[in-house]
C-alpha cells in the first residue's frame, strides 16, 4: 500500500514514508542498509510525529538512529533537513553530505538574520508585494550543521560506495563500480542534488524529478541567476542517464522518467506563455503577474512561492529577449519586448 511505513524498493534500499501536515502529506526518505554503512537520504520534518515514524521505520529494519553512518540531504528545505539536528545528536559519528550552495544560505540566515530579513522584505516590496497575509512562517530552517571531519560540502561529481570496507574516495574523477554518484541539479533550490547508481540503474531524485507533480521552481534571494533555465538543463542531464527506477521524495517510484521530463518541460513552456500573455496589457510587477495567473489560489506563504515561480519565468523570458525588466526607485517592472 502507498502509505506503508517501510517498503523495500530495491535490494538493501528501503523507503520510509514520513508524515507532513500539509496538502502534500508525506515525504519519502531512503535508507541504504549495507554491511559497512547505514545511509539515510533526507530526514523529514522536525516534528514529533515525524520523529516517531522515522524511529519506528528504523526499528522495523532492526536499527536505531545511533546506527546511522552517513546522512545525505538533497537540499535544505524543512521536510528534507528538519530532523538533521536531532539525528546528529543521536548519531554524532554520522557523516553529513550537503551541497555547498545549500550550506551558504543556512550560514547567512543564522549569522546575519537582520540582513536576511531586510533583503527578503526589500525583495517582496520591489516586486510589488505590499501586504502579505499569513506572513512567512515556516519558510526556513533555523539550524546550521556544524561541519565535522568526514563531512562533505558537495559540488557535484563525487562518488560514494558503502558496500565494501572502505568508503570510496569522494574526490576521485574515475567512476567507481557500484557507486552512488552525485549530480548537481539546481532549479528547485540552488544546491539541490540527486544520487544515481549507474550499475543498479537507480535514481534518488529528491524534489528534482517527481512522478505526478512539479516542484516549485522559483527565483528568490540566494537562488541561481536563472533557476528555470538551470532546472531544464538539469532535467536534460538526467534524460541522458540509463535509469530503471526513479525514487522520488514525494509519491511512488516510477520508471517513465523520459515521459515525466517531457511533461515537466511542456508544463513550464505553457507557463512561460501564460506569463508572457499577462504582460500584453502593459508593464506589470511580478506580484501583478501572480494575481493574473494564480489569483486567490496564492495567499500567505503560497504567495511567496508563486512570486518566486513568476520571477523565474520572467527572468527566463528576459534572457530569451522576449521581456524587458525596468527598475524604478522602488519597483521592478516587466514588459513585453
C-alpha angles and dihedrals in degrees: 000000000000094000097050108133097225127025127174101227096175137357108305090351119110133186116217113196112214125191127247126189095227139088085272093060104189147030126209116225120185131222121201108199111196130158091253102029141039102198126187121197110204126347115227129234123320096247131115097249091051091048090051095048094047091051091047091050092051090047090054086058092049093255141113128204093260089065093066113116100178136021122196117194111195091199139343102257114131095252091054103039102023099104095041095100091052093046092049089055092049095042105029092169095056115114119233126218116194129153113254091233088062095046095054096061091046089052092048093047093056099038098042106027093152092051093047092050091049093049092048092049091048090049091053094046096046090052093052105263105139098164129020116196111209095021125227101299115153093018097123150019117250095206129097112195114228109234109235130189107285094028118119133214098203131217099182128267097069122133129208134185126190105176099082132056098266126051111243114256102262093206097059116115092204118095111251116219110249094006131145107239124207117228116188106224109179119186109081085050132354093252104034115141138180131211120230129189106199096190095047093038091228128142122196094201105181108195094326097088118022128177103233110004137050119238119229112277103193140160110229136155103293096025123126114270094258110022096171093048089048091049093052091046089050091051089052089052089055092045090068095054122097102239127175097178134013115212106199132190091240129034131007127318116270141187103200092088095144090056090047092051090052090048093051094047090048090048092056093045089055090048091050088055093049093048092048089051090052088065095055093095093057139281116344136184117235089253090057089051089052090053091051096047103033106016114172092356089078111064133141113350090353087065090061090052091049091047091053091047091050091049094050089054094043090051091050089050089049092051089049089054094244097109134040123210116211123189126208126181093280109011144049113221127195125205136173111266 
